[in-house]
């Protein structure tokens, strides 16, 4: 019984080592002013509420390395002449076939913070675009939103015209003013290296297969 328990624990550890989990593709914030803090989380609020009133600029990763199957309408792009950027009567979009990673931001002043937050966000790949309007946010929730997260789809959800997003390759300088409700926006980046689950090493695969074989033999003997 002890041997079986030890072997099971070893297999569990090996499987975690082999397959791991994807790391955050938002690397962090710098030069954060006006907010009580600027944070990256793996446990976003669920459901999202209109008025958290916490004075925190909060960010989290959503769907990573998704190949667009149709136009993704966005509101701001790093370069409207890029080959994968188009426009029509509805506005700017990223073309079908583009691989993107998605990230979400929440900013709601409160708890003695300023109404304006200024920060630089660092990512592990180039920033392509921001989705800042209510309709485009609604339309992109299903494909790019974090599975199981209730985005609430309330109005006045996006950024205002005066809120700035200055593109600098894999970083963006933000300056956002909010009152009631706060600001929410979706950032679209290029393919994220950190958004890929690692491939198991051959030695780990051998350990897993050997362990499973031993478990099978042990169960046969006990029958």
N, C-alpha and C positions, 0 to 999 in steps of 0.2 A: 504493500500500500504506500509506504514511504517512497519507494523507488518510483512508483507511478506518479506521485505528486511532484517529486523533484523533476522528473522528466517533462511533465506537463508545464511546469514553471519555466524550465529551460527552453522549451519550444515556444512559449509565449514571448519570452525575452528575445529569442532569435527572430521571431516574426516581426516584432516591433523594430528590431535593429535592421532587418532586411528591407522592410517596406517604408518605415518612417512615416512622417507626415509633412506635407508641404509647409514651408516656412512663410512668414508674412512677406509680402512683396512691397508693402509700405515700410521703408526702413526706419522712419522716424521723423520727428520735427526738429527744427532749429530756429533760433531767433523768435521764440513764441512770446508775444506781448499782447496785453489787453485781456487775455483769457486767464482764468485761474490755473489752467494747465492745458497742454496739448498732448493728447494721448492716442495710442494705437491699441485697439482691443481685439480679442478673439471671441468676446462674449458681448455683442452689442445688445442694447435694450430691445426687448421683445414683449409686446409690440412697441413700435416707435410712437412716442407721444408728442403732441404739438408743442408743449411747453415744459421741457425738463427744467428750465430755469437754473441750470447748474454752472453756467459760465465756463464750460469745458468744450474745447474743440476736439471732437471725438472722431476717429477714423477706423475703418475696418476693411479688410479685403473681402471681395465677393467672389463671383465665378472667375476662375483663372484659365487663361489660354483657350478661349472659346472662339471657334471659327464662325464668323457671322454667316448666316444663311440668307439674310436679306439686308437691305439698307438699315443702318443704325443711325437714326437722326440725332444729331448733337447740336449744341448751341455755340460752342467755341472750339476752335481747332488750332493746333500749333502752326500749321501751314496749309492754307486753303489751296495751294498748288500741288500738294503731295499727290502721288499717283493713286492712292487709295481713298482720297477725299473727293467727294462730288457735291453737287448742289442742284436743287430743282425748285419748283414753286413753293414747296414746303420749307426748304432751308438746307442747311449743311447736313451731310451724312458721311459715314464711313462705309465703303463699298462691301458688298457680300464677298466672302472669301478672305477678308482681313482677320487675322488672329489677334484677339484683344484680351486684356485682363481688366477686371472691373474693381473699383474701390469706392467706398461711400463715406461721406463726411456729414457730421451734424454739429452745428454751432448755434447755441442758444444762450444769450447773456443772462446773468443772474448771479446771486450769491456774492454781490459786491464786485463783479467783474466789470470791465468796460463794455460798451455796446459794439465796439470794433475789435476784431482780432487780426493780428498780423503774424504771419508765420511762413516758414519755408518747409515744404514737405519733400522728403527724399524718397525715391523709389528705386527699384533695381532694373528698370527699363524706361525707355523714352515715354514721355507723356504725350498722348495723341490729342486728347479732347476732354471737354467737360460737358456734361448734360445738366443744364441749370433751369430749364423751364418745366412747369408742372406737367404738361402733356407728354413731353419727351421722357420725363422721369417715369410717369405712369406706364408708358409704352415699353420701356426697357426693363421694368421690374421683373417680368416673367423670365426673360432669357438671362439676365445678368445679376439679378438680385440673389442674395444669400438664401438657399433653400430653407424653408421653414420659418423665415423671418417675416413678420407682419409689418409692412411698410406703411400701412394705414391709409395711404393715398389721399391725404387731406390737401386742400388747396393752399396757395401761397407757400408752397413747399420749397421752391427753388430760390436761386440767388436773385438779387436786384441788379439793375443795369449798372449801378455804380460800384458793385463788388468786382474786384479785379483778380484775375488769374494769369500771372505772367509766366510763360513757358520758358524753361531753361534746360532743355534736354531731359534728363531724368529727375529734375527737380522743378518745383513750381513755387513762386512767391504768391502768397494769398493775402488779401486785405478785404475782409468781409464785415459789413455792418448788419446787425439784425436787431429787431425789437420784438414783435409779437405777430405771428409765431417766429421761430428761429429760421436758420438757413440749412437746407439739405441739398446736396449735390452729388453727382456720380462722376468720378474721374476715370477716364479710359486710358490705359497704357498699352504699350506694345507687349509682345510675348514676354512672359515673366520667367526667367530661369529658376527662380525660387518657387514658382508655382507648380513645378513638376515633382511628382513623388519619385524618390530615388529608385533606381533599378537595383534589385538585390544582388549582392556579390555572389560569385559561384560557390564560395566556401559556405556561405550562409544557406544557400539552397541545398547543398549537400547535407548540412547539419539538420535542416528541416526534414528532408526526405528520409535520412537515417533514423531520426527520432520517431517519425510516423511509422516506419517499418518496425521499430522496437516495440512501440505501443501495440501494433497489430499482433505481433508474435506473443506478447504478454497476455493479451486478451484471449488468444487461442488456447494458451496453456490453462487459463482459468476456467474455460468452458468445460 
